[in-house]
């Protein structure tokens, strides 16, 4: 067992990740990792995040980073748009995301998503503080795996996501966004027009990270659509949005499209985007800066080093690993606007 930081959600999650790699080395490993906000009340969350990121970088095939502050902002946006809901028609989930211990890759398997005109999935009084945030991530995972559960004219195998969106081994962090952000039966709002749905998916306030990918460089992007949508509609919207998006010059047609025939409950259609975008280095840099502030003073290190199997060198090694990821994404972003003949110089490990 290589990772013994099992006092936190991030330690448990990365420990499971390592076990999965040992037992199933040929199966792609997808991880949903929760990153703390700048105002996080867990003092050691920067340590947990950076220590976990070394494991995610080395042992995961695809990581979907989710930032707590982004989830809070989305929930507030939904609440302001439609403060009241009808009982019995809510999409509800609980216990999906560990939001208290930093960068957690642990997802509870007993999370449920229930909705329907006749079934009540819990009243507002029963709703816990993180239920709405968890529900956003639950829908992300449901939309990503919809092709494995429903018919579609252009279903996407999960292995294809890694194959098409991860050009270099370490650069496997994907920025996710989805639209609509709510169940139509709840919000009492008319459905979003299809073109507007595609525009929303690339807006900064729909991202699961506090980032704006439109101002950074895309390495590749997947559009996973559910509902009665024609392939011609997807192609038309790609052509419409493409002039406003910056794609790396060696992958300007780096779009992966998927179309599942079954729409989510209460919606005519939905869209999940997964983008390998250089904007992730901003989130990683923020976590690194908070880590360095603690680590320079060796604050709280004894809580980790007194655990059997944990060494002080793990901190410096994890920081070096994170620096390499940030540098690789930053170097690519610096190529924006340069002539096509200039190739990025990447420090990519085999």
C-alpha positions in Angstrom: 0.0 0.0 0.0 1.9 3.0 -1.3 -0.4 5.7 0.2 -1.0 5.7 3.9 -2.5 9.2 4.3 -5.8 7.6 5.2 -6.9 10.1 7.8 -8.4 12.3 5.2 -10.8 11.8 2.3 -8.0 12.6 -0.1 -5.8 9.9 1.5 -8.5 7.3 1.3 -9.3 8.2 -2.3 -5.8 8.0 -3.5 -5.2 4.8 -1.6 -8.1 3.3 -3.4 -6.7 4.7 -6.7 -3.4 2.9 -6.1 -5.2 -0.4 -5.2 -7.2 -0.2 -8.4 -4.0 0.3 -10.4 -2.5 -2.7 -8.8 -5.6 -4.9 -9.3 -6.8 -3.6 -12.7 -3.7 -2.1 -14.4 -5.4 -2.2 -17.9 -8.6 -0.4 -16.9 -8.7 3.4 -17.3 -9.1 5.2 -13.9 -11.3 8.3 -13.8 -11.2 10.4 -10.7 -13.5 13.3 -9.5 -11.3 15.4 -7.3 -12.7 18.1 -5.0 -10.5 21.2 -4.5 -10.9 23.5 -1.5 -11.8 27.2 -1.9 -9.6 30.0 -0.8 -11.8 30.5 2.3 -11.7 26.8 3.2 -12.0 26.2 7.0 -9.8 23.1 7.0 -6.3 24.6 7.8 -4.4 21.6 6.3 -6.5 21.3 3.1 -3.6 22.7 1.0 -1.4 19.8 2.3 -4.1 17.3 1.5 -4.6 18.7 -2.0 -1.0 18.8 -3.0 -0.2 15.4 -1.5 -3.1 13.9 -3.3 -2.3 15.6 -6.6 1.0 13.7 -6.9 -1.0 10.4 -6.7 -3.6 11.7 -9.2 -0.9 12.8 -11.6 1.0 9.5 -11.4 -1.8 7.0 -11.1 -5.0 8.4 -12.7 -5.7 8.4 -16.4 -8.3 11.2 -16.2 -9.1 13.6 -13.4 -12.2 15.9 -13.3 -11.3 18.7 -10.8 -14.2 20.3 -9.1 -13.8 23.4 -6.9 -16.0 24.0 -3.9 -16.3 27.7 -4.5 -17.5 27.1 -8.1 -20.2 24.7 -6.8 -21.3 27.3 -4.2 -21.5 30.0 -6.9 -23.5 27.7 -9.2 -25.9 26.8 -6.4 -26.4 30.5 -5.6 -27.1 31.2 -9.2 -29.7 28.5 -9.4 -31.3 29.8 -6.2 -31.5 33.3 -7.4 -33.0 32.2 -10.7 -35.8 30.2 -9.2 -36.0 30.3 -5.4 -39.1 28.0 -5.1 -39.5 24.4 -6.1 -42.4 22.0 -6.3 -42.2 19.1 -3.9 -42.0 15.6 -5.5 -40.2 16.8 -8.6 -36.7 17.4 -7.4 -33.5 15.7 -8.5 -31.9 14.8 -5.3 -28.7 13.2 -4.2 -26.6 13.0 -1.1 -23.2 11.9 0.1 -21.4 12.1 -3.3 -18.6 14.6 -2.6 -16.4 14.9 0.4 -16.2 18.7 0.8 -14.4 18.9 4.1 -11.0 17.4 3.7 -9.4 19.0 0.7 -8.8 17.3 -2.7 -10.8 14.2 -2.3 -11.1 11.5 -4.9 -13.5 9.4 -2.7 -17.0 9.1 -4.0 -19.6 7.3 -2.0 -21.2 4.5 -3.9 -24.6 4.7 -2.2 -25.5 8.1 -3.8 -28.9 8.1 -5.5 -30.6 10.2 -8.0 -34.4 10.1 -7.9 -37.1 12.2 -9.4 -40.7 11.8 -10.7 -44.1 13.2 -10.5 -45.3 10.6 -8.0 -42.2 10.0 -5.9 -41.0 12.5 -3.3 -37.2 12.4 -2.9 -37.0 14.4 0.3 -38.4 17.7 1.5 -36.5 21.0 1.7 -36.4 20.5 5.5 -34.5 17.3 5.1 -32.0 18.7 2.6 -28.4 18.9 4.0 -26.1 21.9 3.3 -24.1 20.1 0.6 -26.9 18.2 -1.1 -27.2 20.8 -3.9 -23.5 20.8 -4.5 -23.3 17.1 -4.5 -26.2 17.0 -7.0 -24.2 19.0 -9.5 -21.4 16.5 -9.4 -23.8 13.6 -9.5 -25.3 14.9 -12.7 -21.8 15.4 -14.2 -21.1 11.7 -13.6 -24.5 10.6 -14.8 -24.2 12.6 -18.0 -20.6 11.4 -18.6 -21.7 7.7 -18.3 -25.0 8.0 -20.1 -23.7 6.4 -23.2 -22.9 3.2 -21.2 -26.6 3.0 -20.0 -28.7 4.3 -22.9 -29.0 4.0 -26.6 -27.6 6.8 -28.9 -26.7 7.5 -32.4 -23.1 8.5 -31.4 -22.4 7.0 -28.0 -19.0 7.6 -26.4 -17.1 4.9 -24.6 -15.4 6.2 -21.5 -12.0 5.0 -22.9 -12.5 7.3 -25.8 -12.5 10.3 -23.5 -9.0 9.6 -22.4 -7.9 8.6 -25.9 -9.2 11.9 -27.4 -8.7 14.5 -24.6 -5.3 13.5 -23.1 -2.5 14.3 -25.5 0.3 13.9 -22.8 0.3 11.6 -19.8 0.5 14.2 -17.0 -1.9 16.6 -18.7 -5.1 14.6 -17.9 -7.0 17.2 -15.9 -10.3 18.1 -17.6 -12.5 21.1 -16.9 -16.2 20.2 -16.8 -19.3 22.3 -17.4 -22.9 21.3 -17.9 -26.2 22.9 -18.9 -29.0 23.2 -17.9 -27.9 23.4 -14.3 -31.4 22.5 -13.0 -34.4 20.3 -13.5 -37.0 22.0 -15.6 -39.8 20.6 -13.4 -38.3 22.4 -10.4 -37.5 25.7 -11.9 -40.8 26.4 -13.7 -38.8 28.0 -16.4 -39.1 27.4 -20.2 -36.4 25.2 -21.7 -33.2 26.8 -22.8 -32.9 27.1 -26.6 -30.4 24.6 -28.0 -28.0 27.3 -29.3 -28.1 29.0 -25.9 -27.3 25.8 -24.2 -24.1 25.5 -26.2 -23.2 29.1 -25.4 -23.8 28.5 -21.7 -21.6 25.5 -21.5 -18.6 27.7 -22.4 -19.5 30.5 -20.1 -17.3 31.0 -17.0 -20.3 30.7 -14.6 -21.1 27.2 -15.7 -17.6 25.7 -15.1 -16.9 23.4 -12.2 -13.7 25.3 -11.6 -13.3 29.1 -10.9 -11.8 29.6 -14.3 -12.7 31.0 -17.7 -11.5 28.5 -20.4 -12.4 30.9 -23.2 -9.5 33.1 -22.3 -7.1 30.1 -22.2 -5.9 27.4 -24.6 -7.9 24.3 -25.5 -6.0 21.1 -26.1 -9.2 19.2 -26.9 -12.9 19.4 -26.0 -15.7 16.8 -25.7 -19.4 17.6 -26.2 -21.6 15.0 -24.7 -25.2 15.7 -25.6 -28.4 14.0 -24.3 -31.8 14.2 -25.8 -33.4 14.6 -29.2 -30.7 16.6 -30.9 -29.4 16.2 -34.5 -25.8 15.8 -35.3 -26.2 18.7 -37.7 -27.2 20.9 -34.7 -24.0 20.0 -32.9 -21.8 20.7 -35.9 -23.5 24.0 -36.5 -22.9 25.1 -32.9 -19.2 24.0 -33.1 -18.8 26.1 -36.2 -20.5 29.0 -34.5 -18.4 28.9 -31.3 -15.1 27.9 -32.7 -14.0 31.4 -33.8 -14.2 32.6 -30.1 -12.2 29.6 -28.7 -8.4 29.2 -28.8 -7.3 25.7 -29.8 -3.7 24.6 -29.8 -2.4 24.8 -33.4 -1.6 21.1 -33.7 -5.2 20.1 -32.7 -7.5 22.8 -34.1 -10.1 20.2 -34.9 -9.8 18.6 -31.5 -13.6 18.1 -30.9 -15.1 14.8 -29.6 -18.9 14.6 -29.9 -21.3 12.2 -28.2 -25.0 11.9 -28.6 -27.2 9.9 -26.3 -30.9 9.6 -27.2 -32.2 9.6 -23.6 -32.5 13.1 -22.0 -32.1 13.6 -18.3 -35.3 13.6 -16.2 -37.3 16.8 -16.5 -35.2 18.2 -19.4 -35.6 18.0 -23.2 -31.8 17.9 -23.6 -28.6 18.6 -21.8 -24.9 19.2 -22.6 -21.8 18.2 -20.7 -18.5 19.5 -21.9 -15.1 18.1 -20.9 -12.2 20.3 -21.9 -8.5 19.8 -21.6 -7.7 23.5 -21.1 -4.7 25.3 -19.8 -6.8 27.4 -17.4 -6.5 24.6 -14.8 -3.0 25.9 -14.0 -4.6 28.9 -12.3 -6.5 26.7 -9.8 -3.4 24.6 -9.2 -1.2 27.6 -8.7 -3.6 28.9 -6.1 -3.5 25.6 -4.2 0.3 25.6 -4.5 0.6 29.1 -3.1 -1.4 28.2 0.0 0.6 25.0 0.4 3.9 27.0 0.3 2.7 29.4 3.0 2.3 26.6 5.4 5.2 24.5 4.3 7.8 27.3 4.6 7.0 27.4 8.3 6.7 23.6 8.6 3.3 24.3 10.2 1.2 21.2 11.1 3.7 18.8 9.5 3.9 16.7 12.7 0.3 15.6 12.1 1.5 13.8 8.9 5.0 12.7 9.7 4.0 11.0 12.9 2.0 8.6 10.8 3.8 5.3 9.9 4.8 5.4 6.2 4.7 9.2 5.8 8.0 11.0 5.3 8.8 14.7 5.2 10.2 14.2 1.7 6.7 13.4 0.5 5.9 17.1 0.8 8.8 18.3 -1.3 8.2 15.6 -3.8 4.5 16.4 -4.1 5.3 20.1 -4.6 7.8 19.3 -7.3 5.2 17.1 -9.1 2.6 19.9 -8.9 5.1 22.4 -10.2 5.8 20.2 -13.2 2.1 20.0 -14.1 1.6 23.8 -13.7 4.7 24.4 -15.9 3.5 22.1 -18.6 0.1 23.8 -18.9 1.6 27.3 -18.6 4.1 26.6 -21.4 1.3 25.6 -23.7 -0.7 28.6 -22.8 2.2 30.9 -23.7 2.0 29.6 -27.3 -1.4 31.3 -27.8 -1.3 33.6 -30.8 2.1 32.4 -32.0 2.8 31.2 -35.5 1.9 27.6 -36.2 5.5 26.5 -36.8 6.5 27.2 -33.2 6.1 23.9 -31.2 5.7 24.0 -27.4 8.6 22.5 -25.5 7.1 20.2 -22.9 8.7 18.6 -20.0 6.6 15.4 -20.1 7.7 12.3 -18.3 7.3 8.9 -19.9 
